[in-house]
């Protein structure tokens, strides 16, 4: 870290010096040095002060770059002198430029032999014209996984830098990661490099609001598609922190999920198959129960019996995904051994199915699904159904596909038509809510329809009772001899109430799972009266369950607004910053970060958590039925889209905006009936 103040001005000479002093430079460099120390860096011990002269600065930089492998941060806050060749030289404390330009330092790292002898270096160049060396042509040609020298420049090529803005921004961003105000998911060991660069760039933009324009230049655009997880410059302070995180680790080993296609969404199938995701979150005990006739019928279908197309229907919350999840975990070669606890143990358990493709269609487009089938079936690149069909016709036997949540796809009707075309060349099992728009699929399936809504009340009550009793038994209070009797009476009473009155629109199993979570949070019932009170309090809908749960935890102020915002989450979910922004559509103002976190902690068991490409935790409601409930209450898609557009800085800079919005702006715009606005925004289209 070098902050070059420069020589003191000559008070006798009335002419302006070529390089005016930078009196703030030493102080800003010192603050950055302290921030880096938190992340394990130690300052280089130079023989002479590198801020004193250009020669001393150059010797210090070169000695660091030649010190061997590892991770190095080189920070220079000084004047930058542009050259006719396009390069830039750092100006030392003696007012002279360094002998070699900055690009030569980059090449010193990149040209080292052997490659592993050189460190990975992050150059923080708070110099005028530093953008000249951030994106040289030869840098573009280097694959991201082979590149070792990375430049975060204070200004674009040929532009000025002011007031140590880059240094201040880097210091502030590192401080936010250190104190937890900026978070990386605890499963990610290092702060993702692209997240760090984006946050620094955002802060530099903020600093320019009251001063001369300046745009920091990061190295990400040319290598944005590369995997840069190896750039471990800054350890994640939250990595592995907290016992609660264990509850959210998938039960499926990550090495297995990595073998499967992203669109397969293994965590969806495994989570639903466990039967307790709504009770304990992800990674809870495995208690899939009931649906024995349906499981037997579908297991026979996987053995090749009956017609090629089979459809599982049922309203939200009846257990379609749980049933299909159990089938997937039993039948998929990559999941069978690692998810044995998720499989049914009956004698009629599903068989192993080589070449099985699985797709969770939620928020997926038709091209995404077709591309996923091409990857999972080894067909090569497939962009549409004609290419998939053409590739399958060379197969000796038709492969098998299990697709869940057809009704939640990006374009359900279009995907249905595509599946009907594909159904002639593969065996297909589809999970979908009933509805008139899916009539062609249901007619084609004919007798191959498994309707989970069509279950006799007596059987449904028994399956609910067994499930609830098993969940209660996970609590030691209900596992004793006395507790078993209480658990049985509670389970029977809750099941009786749910079946007797029904829960239209959300399903008995979903409400049972959510309500038993509430019961486990209550004191052990005091005799028959206590049991009766819990039975009589069984909610009739999801909203009632949510109200009970939030009241248990002293309802946070922003609970409704945050939950309504999450109901609009697309893809894998929204990061905290986007939740804050969207929540303002349902409240008087934008909530603070801590207020949002308070709500997220309070409704933990109603959420699915994932990690986005920037290493951030993203959130969505764990069940589509819950999202539908909140969206029906407050159909504010237009207001949500308006709020999300505030994440785009003026003038519209889509290329550097929030990644969630880049991925899902079109989806939110379509829901708001405003897609035409985006399509006429040249910056967005390009």
N, C-alpha and C positions, 0 to 999 in steps of 0.2 A: 504494500500500500504506500503510494508515494503521492503526496500533495505538494506540488511545486509552487511556492509563493512567488519566486522570481526575485531578481535584484531590486533593491530599494530605488525609487526614482531619484534622479539627480535634481536637487532643488535649485541648482544654479541654471541648468539648461531649461529653457522655456519650451523647447520642442517636446511633443508627446513621445514617450518611449515606444519602440516597436512592439515590445511585449509588456503591457501594463502589469503591475503586480496583481496577484490573486490572493489577497490577505486571508480569505476564508479557507484556502486549500489545506493547510496543515491541520486545522481543526476538523474539517470534514473527513480527511483521510484518517485521523485518529478515531473518530466515531465508527467509521467502517471497520477499522482494525478491531475495535472492541466487539462489534457485531459478529465478525468472522471468528473471533476467538470462541464464541459460544458454540460454533459448529465444528470445533476441533482444529482450527487452523492456528498456526503460530507464525509470527512475523519473521521474515528472512533476516538473518543477522549479517548485514553487509559490513565490509571493512570500513567504508566511508559513507557518509550520509548521501543517499541517492538523490535527495532533493537539492543538493548543493550545486551540482553541475551536470551537464549533458553526459560527460564521460562516465561519471559515477553512476548515473541513472542507467546507462547502457550496460555497464559492467554488472550491476545488480540484477537487471533483467536477464541477461545471458547466463549468469551463474545459477539462477533459479531454473531456467529452462533446461539446463544441462545437468541438473541434480539427480536425474533418474526417474523411474516410474512413480506413479501416484497421481494425486489431484492437486493442482496448483491454481491459485487465483492471482493474477497480475493486475493491479489497479494503478492507473496513472491519471491524476488530475493535474492538468497542465495546459499550456498553450499547444496547439497543433499547427505545424507549418506545412501547407500543401506544396507538392512538387509538380513540375510540368509533366512528369511521367504518370501522374495520377496517384502517387503514393502520398504518405503523410509522415512527418517527422515530429517526435515529441521535443518540446523546447525545455532545456534544463534550467536549473536555478541560476546559471551564469548567463542566461539569455541566448545561449547557443543551441542549435538543433543537434540531436543525436547524429552520430556518423552514419548509422544505418536506419532506414525507415522501418516503420512498424511491420510492414509486410514481410520484411526479412526475418523478423522474430517468429512470425507465423510459419514461415518456410523452414526455419531452424527446427521447429517441432515436427512438422509434417514430413520432413525429409530425413529424419533421424533413422539410422539403421543399427540394429534391427528395430522394427516398429515398437516392440514392447519396451525398448530402452527409454522411450520418451514419455513424459507425463501427459495426462489430459490437462489442458490449460484453458481457463476462462479469462480472457482479456476484457477487463472493464475499462474502456477507453473514454474517459471524460475529457475529450479533446475536440476542438473545432475540426471539422472535416474528417472525423474518425470514421464516418460511414464509407469513406473511400476504400477502406480495407475490410469492411464487414462482409461484403459479398462479391469478392473477386471471381472472375470466370473460372479460374482453376479450382476455387473452393466449391463451386457448383458441381464440378465433375467428380468430387470426392464423395463416395457413399457415406451416409450418416454414421454407419457403424464402424467406419475406418478413420473418420476425421478425428483429429486430436486437438486442434487449436480452434477455439470458438470465441467470437468477438461479440460483445454487447457494446454498441457504439452510442455515444451521447447524441449524435446528430446524423442526419442523412448525408449522403455524399455531397461535398461542396458546401455544406451548411454550417452555420455557427452553433456553438454550444454555450450556454449561459449559466452562471451562478452555481456551478457544481451540482446541477439538477440530477444528473445521472448518479453521482455519488450519494446524494441525499436519498434518492429513490431506492437504490440498492440497500442502503442502511435501514431505511424504514421497512422495506419488504422483509428483510431478514429478521427484523425485530418483530414483525407480525407473526411470522412463522414460529419464532422463539416463544412468544407469549401466548400463542394459541388463538389469537384473533383471526389469523388465517390458518386454515387447517388442511392437512393432507390426510387421507384415510389411514387409520392405524395399520392396515395391512400392507402399506407401501413403505419400503425402507428408506427411500430418499425423496426429497422434494423434486418432483418432475421438472426437468429443465425448461420445457416449454411453458409450464405454469409460472415458474420464476421469471422468465423473460417477459411474459405477458403482463404480469403484475407490475414489474418495473416500468414497462412502457406506459401502462395506464397512469402511474404516478407522475411520470415526466409530463404526460399530457395535462394532468391536473395542475402541475406547477407552472405551466405556460399560460394558464387562463388570465393571469394578471401581468404578463410580461411578453417579451418577444417570442415569436413562435419557435418551437423546437420539437423535433420528432425523433425519439430514440429509435435506433435501428437494430433489431435483433437478427440472429442468423437463422431464424426458423423457417421463413418462407420457402427458400430453395430446398429444404430437407423436411418439410412439414409431414411428409408421408413416412418418414423413416422412424424406426424404433430407436428411441434415445434413452431407454431405461438404464443403459450402462453408464450414463453421465451422472455419477454419484457425487456431485460437488457438495451437496448440502444434505446431511442426514435429516430424516423426518423426526422431529422431537417427540411426536406422538406414536412412533412405531411400536407396536406391541403393547401399548399402554392400556391398562385397565382390564380387569377380569371379565367385565360385561361384554367385551368384544368377542370373546369366545362363543357367545351365544349366536353370533351372526356369521360364524365361519361355516361355509357349506359343509354338509356331511360328506360330500363327494370330494375326493382328493383333487387338488388343482391340476395335478399332472394328468388326471383323467379328463377333466373338463377341457383342458387345452387340446386334447386329441379330437374333440368334437367341434362341430361348426358353431360359431357364435349364435346363429339363428336357432340352433337346437335348444339353447337356454336350459342347460342341465339343471341349474339351480331351481328353475320353475318346476320341472317334473319331479325332482327329488324332494323339494319342499312340499309340494302338494301330496306326494305319495306318503310322506311321514304322517299326515293326518293331524299334526299338532302345530303347524306353522302359525295358525291364528291364536294359539294358546301361549307358546313359549318363544315365538320368533323362529328364525332359521336355526337349524341345528338342534332342535328339541328332540325328545324321545320319539320313537317310532310306534305309532298306534293306529295304523290304517286298519279299519274294521268294517265289516259288513259288505254289502253288494256281492254276496257269494254267487248267486245265480248269474249275475252280469259278468263277474270275473271269470267264471267257468265258461260262459259263452264266448267271451273275447279271447280266452286262452285257446279254445278250440279254433277260433278264427285265425289266430296266429299260427296254428298247426296246418293251415291250408284248407280248412273246411269252410263250407258255405261260399257265398258269392264274394267277388273281389272287393266290392265297396261296402263298408260298414260305417254307420254314423251313430255317434253317441250324443243324445240330446238331453236337455234338461235346463230348467231355469237357473239363474245365478245362485250359487251357494249350495247346490244339491250334491256336488262332489264329482262333476265330470272330470276336472283336472286331477283330482286325487286318484280316480280310477285309472285314467290314462297314465298318470305318473307311475303308479304301481306296475302297470304293464311295461312301460319303458325301462324302468329300473331292473325288471326281471329279464327282459328280452334282449336288451342291447349288449353286444359283446364287451364294450368298453365300460359298462356300468354294472354288469351282473355281479362281478366279484367284489367290487368296492362299495356296493349299496345293498349287500345281502340283507341288512337289517330293515330295508325299506320294502322288501318283497313279501308278498303273501306266502304263508307257509303251508297252504293247503295242498292236498295231493294233486289238485288240478291247477297248480301254479303254471304260469305261462312258460313256454319253452324259450330257449336261446334262438334268436333270429339273426343269422349272419347277414350283413348288408342292410340292416334296418336303418332307415333315415327318420329322424325326428325333427319336428319344427314346432316352435311356439310362435304362432302367427301374430301375436299382439303387436300392433303398430308396425307390421312388416308389409312392404310393398310386394307386388307380384314378382318383379325382377329380383328382389332380395330372396324370396322363397325359391325361385327357380335356380338362382346361383347357388343357394345352399344345397339343393338337391344334387346339382352337378358336382359339388365338392364332396358331399357325403357318399354319393354313389360312385365316385371316381370317374365321372363323365367328362372332366375337363371344364372349360369355361362354357356355361350355359346361361344365356340372357333371357330366353323366353321358352314357352312350353314346346314350341316346335323343335327346338334344339334338344330339349330333354327327351322328347318322344323319339326323335331320330336316333339318338344315342342308345336308347333302351331297346330298340328293335333288334339290336345285335346280341342281346342277352338271351341265354338259354331259358331262363325262368324269370318271371316278373319279380322285381324287388318289392320290399314292403315299406310303406310310409305311414307314420303316425303323426297327425297334425292336430294340434289343439288350438282353441280360441279363434276359429275362423271368423266369428262375428266381431272380433276385436282387431282384425287386420286393417291395414290402411284403407284398402278398398275391398270390402268383403265380397260384394257381388262379383266383381272382376276376378277375384281369386277363386271364388266358387266355380265360375265358368272355366277357368284354367284347370282346376282340379278335375272337372268333369271330362275335359279333353284328355287329361293325363290318365284318368281311371281305366282306360282301355289297355294301358301298358304296364300297370303296376297294381299291387294290392294296397288298398288305402283305407285307413281308419281315421275318421274325422270327428273332432269334438266341437260342438256348436250349440248355441242357444236356439230354441225353435223360433221360427218367424216366417212370415209369408215370402220374404225375399229369398229364403233358402228352399222354397218348395221344389224347384228342379232337382236339387241334390237329394231331398228326401224321397221324391218319386223314384229317382234312379236307384236309391238304396232299397226301397221297397221293404221286404221282410228283414233286411239287414239293418234295421233301426233298433237301437237300444235306448229306450226312453226312461231316464232315471226319475222322471216325474210320475211315472205309472208304476208305483210300488204300493202294495196293500198297506193300510195303516198299521196293522198288527206287526208286519215285518219291519216297517220303518221305525216303529216305536221300540222294538227289540234291538235293532241295530244302533239306534241312538242311545238306548240305555247301556248297552255293552261298551260303547265308545266313551260315554261320560264316566262310567264307573272306572274304566281303565285310566282315564286322565286324572281323576281324583286320586287314584291309588299312587300316583307319582309323588304325592305329598305325604310325608310320614304320618301326619295326623289322621289320614284316611286309610293308612295301611295296617293299623293295629287291628286286633280282633274287634274291639268296640267300634273303631273307625270304619271298618269294612261295612258294618251294618248301616251306619249313617250314610256312607257313600252310596250304598245300594238304594236306600230310600230317596236320597237326593236325585240320583241318576234316573230312577224310575219316575219320580214326580216331574222332573224337568222334561223328560222325554214325553210323558203323557200330556203335559201342557202344550208343548210345541206341536204335537200331532193333532191334538184336539182342536186348537184354535188356528193352526197353520201360520206361516209367515210369508204371505204373498210377496213375490218380488225379490226375495233374497235367500230362501232355502233354509230348511231346518238344521242341516249340519253346520252351516256357516254361523247361524245365530247360536247354536249349541256350543260351538267351539269358542266363540267370543264370550258368551255368558259364563262358561265354566272358568275362563280366565278371571272374571270378576269374583266368582265364588271362591277360588283359591286365594284371592287377596283379602277375603273376609275372615273374621275370627271363626273358629270351629263352632258350628251351630249348637246352641244350648237346648238339647232335647228335641222332642217332636215339634214344639212351637217354633224353634229356630229353623228346622228343616222346612216347615210349612211356609215360613216367611220367605225363605229363599226361593221356594217353588212358585209361590204366588207372585213373586217379583220378576218372573221370566218376561223379558221384553217381547214385543210382537214384531219388532222390525230392527234394522241395523241402527237407526238413529237412537232408539232406546238403549241399545247396548253401549253405543258411544257415550251417551249421556251418563250412564252409570259409571263407566270407566273413568271419565274425566272428573266426575264428582269425587271418586275415590282419591284423586290426586290433587285436590284443590285446583279446580279448573283454571289453567293459565289464561291470562288476559286475551292473548291473540290466538287461542285455540281454534275458534271457528274460521278465522281468516286464513290461517295456515293450512288447515285441512281442506278448505275449499280451493285454495291455490294448488295443493297437491293433487286434487281431483282432476286438474287440468294438465298434470305432468305427462309429457310424452316420452317415448323411448324408454330408457332404463330409469329415468327420473330426473328431478331437478336438483342442482347443487344449492347450498344454503343461500348464496347471493341471489339466485333466481327465485327461490321461494320467497325471500324478503320482498323482492320487487313485485311478484305476482300477488302476494298477500295484500298489498296496498289497494288492490282492486276491490277488496272486501272489507276495508276498514278506513278510518279517517286519515291515515297517513301510512308511511312505510315503517314497519316495525324495526327495532334494532336487532343486531345479530344475536345478542344474548336472549332476547325475547323469543326469537325463532327457535333457538336451541332449547329453550325451556319447553316449548311446545313439542318439539321433536322427541325430547326425552320422555315427556308425559304420555305420548301416544305411540311409544316404541313398538308395541305389539301389533299395531295396525299398519306398519310400514314395511316395505321391501327396501333394503339398502343395497347399493351396488357401488362400483368404483368406475368413474369415467376415464377417458383417455388422458386427462391431466392429473389423475391420482386423487381426485376429490370424491368424497362420499356424495352420492346422489340418492334421492328419496322419491318414492311414490307410494300410494296406497296399495296394500298388499293384495287387494281383491278388486276386480272390476266392478262387482256389485256395490262396493262401498263408494267407488268413484262415481258410479251412476247416480247414487243417492244424493251426493253433495252437488253434482252438476245439475240435477233436476231441481233441487232447492233454489239454487241461484245460477241461472243460465247466463253467466257473465263472460262468455268467451270473448266478446268484443272488448270489454274492459281489461281483461287479462292481456290480450294482444297489445292494447294501447300501452299498458304498463311495461310490457317486455320491450317495446320499441325504445323505451328510455335507456336501455342498456347499450344502444347504438349511439355513439358520440356524433355530434354534428361537426362538420358536414358528414353525411353518412359514410362511415368507414367499416363496411361489413367485413373486410378481410381481417381486421384485428378485433372484432367484437367478441362478446361472450360465446364460447364454443357451443353451449347448449342452444343458444338462439340461432347460430349458423346452421345447426343440424335440423332444427325444428320450426324455424320461422314460417316456412310454407304450411306446415301442418296447423299451427296456431292461426295463421291468416285464413286458411280455408275454413276452420271452425267458426271464425268470426265473420265469414262472408266477405273477406277483404283481400283475397288472394290477388286481385287485380292491382292492388297498391304495390305489392312486391314485384309483380311482373313488369311494372312500369318504372321501377327503380333500377336504373342502369347499373349502379354500383353493386346491387344485390345479384342481378342476373349475371354479371361478369364474374 
